Amino acid sequence: MDYVKIGITTLIFLACNVLIWFQLNSQLVWDWAKGTKSMWLMSLLGIPISLLFWYCTKIGYEGFGALWPVRFMGFATSMLTFPILTYFYLGEVITIKTVITIFLSVIIMIIQLI
């Protein structure tokens, strides 16, 4: 395992998931994003996000030497970013179920590093 590449993969996954959260949920946060005009901007965001995911998969595969751990890291990072951003921007309460899910996501990430 190449832990530098795995670290880069994790950081890119985190950045992608933050971008995706704003891409999909800006319409719920800001008035300017509620109309159809923002759909063009959100659609254009899909290009750099897709390229980052492609690169992240490539680097992650090189780091882990397998694809399954890359997929699990992608899932786990999304489960870390989504509840936090949803709490801060939409005020949705983080319930005990959400805390357990975040905890399980961290466990998934640790298991992939063992």
C-alpha positions as CSV (number, residue, x, y, z in Angstrom):
1,M,0.0,0.0,0.0
2,D,1.1,3.5,-0.9
3,Y,-0.2,5.6,2.0
4,V,0.7,8.9,0.2
5,K,-1.5,8.0,-2.7
6,I,-4.2,6.8,-0.3
7,G,-4.0,10.1,1.5
8,I,-4.3,12.0,-1.8
9,T,-7.3,9.8,-2.7
10,T,-9.0,10.5,0.6
11,L,-8.5,14.3,0.3
12,I,-9.8,14.3,-3.3
13,F,-12.8,12.3,-2.3
14,L,-13.6,14.7,0.5
15,A,-13.3,17.7,-1.9
16,C,-15.5,16.0,-4.5
17,N,-18.2,15.2,-1.9
18,V,-18.2,18.8,-0.7
19,L,-18.5,20.0,-4.3
20,I,-21.3,17.5,-4.9
21,W,-23.2,18.6,-1.8
22,F,-23.1,22.2,-3.0
23,Q,-23.9,21.2,-6.6
24,L,-27.1,19.3,-5.5
25,N,-28.2,21.2,-2.4
26,S,-27.5,24.9,-3.2
27,Q,-31.1,25.1,-4.4
28,L,-32.1,24.5,-0.7
29,V,-29.7,27.0,0.8
30,W,-29.6,30.1,-1.4
31,D,-32.3,32.0,-3.3
32,W,-30.1,32.6,-6.3
33,A,-29.8,28.8,-6.8
34,K,-33.6,28.0,-6.6
35,G,-34.3,28.8,-10.3
36,T,-33.4,27.0,-13.5
37,K,-30.5,29.5,-14.2
38,S,-28.4,27.8,-11.5
39,M,-28.9,24.4,-13.2
40,W,-26.4,25.5,-15.9
41,L,-23.8,26.2,-13.3
42,M,-24.5,23.0,-11.5
43,S,-24.4,21.0,-14.7
44,L,-21.0,22.6,-15.6
45,L,-19.7,21.6,-12.1
46,G,-20.3,18.0,-13.2
47,I,-17.3,18.1,-15.5
48,P,-14.5,19.0,-13.0
49,I,-16.2,16.7,-10.4
50,S,-16.1,13.8,-12.8
51,L,-12.5,14.4,-13.8
52,L,-11.5,14.6,-10.1
53,F,-13.3,11.3,-9.4
54,W,-11.6,9.7,-12.4
55,Y,-8.2,10.9,-11.1
56,C,-9.1,9.8,-7.6
57,T,-10.0,6.3,-8.7
58,K,-6.7,6.1,-10.7
59,I,-4.5,7.2,-7.7
60,G,-6.6,5.2,-5.2
61,Y,-6.2,2.0,-7.3
62,E,-2.4,2.6,-7.5
63,G,-2.3,3.2,-3.7
64,F,-4.4,0.2,-2.6
65,G,-3.6,-2.1,-5.5
66,A,-7.4,-3.0,-5.7
67,L,-10.6,-1.2,-6.6
68,W,-12.8,-2.3,-3.7
69,P,-11.0,-0.2,-1.0
70,V,-11.2,2.8,-3.3
71,R,-15.0,2.4,-3.5
72,F,-15.3,2.0,0.3
73,M,-13.2,5.1,0.9
74,G,-15.5,7.0,-1.5
75,F,-18.6,5.9,0.3
76,A,-17.1,6.6,3.7
77,T,-16.0,10.1,2.8
78,S,-19.4,10.9,1.5
79,M,-20.9,9.8,4.7
80,L,-18.6,12.1,6.6
81,T,-19.2,15.2,4.5
82,F,-23.0,15.0,3.9
83,P,-24.2,15.1,7.5
84,I,-21.8,17.9,8.5
85,L,-22.7,20.1,5.6
86,T,-26.4,19.4,6.0
87,Y,-26.2,20.4,9.7
88,F,-24.3,23.6,9.1
89,Y,-26.2,24.8,6.0
90,L,-29.7,23.4,6.5
91,G,-29.8,23.1,10.3
92,E,-30.8,19.4,10.2
93,V,-30.1,17.8,13.5
94,I,-27.5,15.1,13.7
95,T,-29.4,12.2,15.3
96,I,-28.0,9.2,17.1
97,K,-28.5,7.2,13.9
98,T,-26.5,9.7,12.0
99,V,-23.7,9.7,14.6
100,I,-23.6,5.9,14.4
101,T,-23.4,6.1,10.6
102,I,-20.6,8.6,10.8
103,F,-18.8,6.3,13.3
104,L,-19.3,3.3,11.0
105,S,-17.9,5.3,8.1
106,V,-14.7,6.0,10.1
107,I,-14.5,2.3,10.9
108,I,-14.8,1.5,7.2
109,M,-12.0,3.9,6.4
110,I,-9.7,2.4,9.1
111,I,-10.4,-1.1,8.0
112,Q,-9.3,-0.2,4.5
113,L,-6.0,1.1,5.9
114,I,-5.2,-2.1,7.8
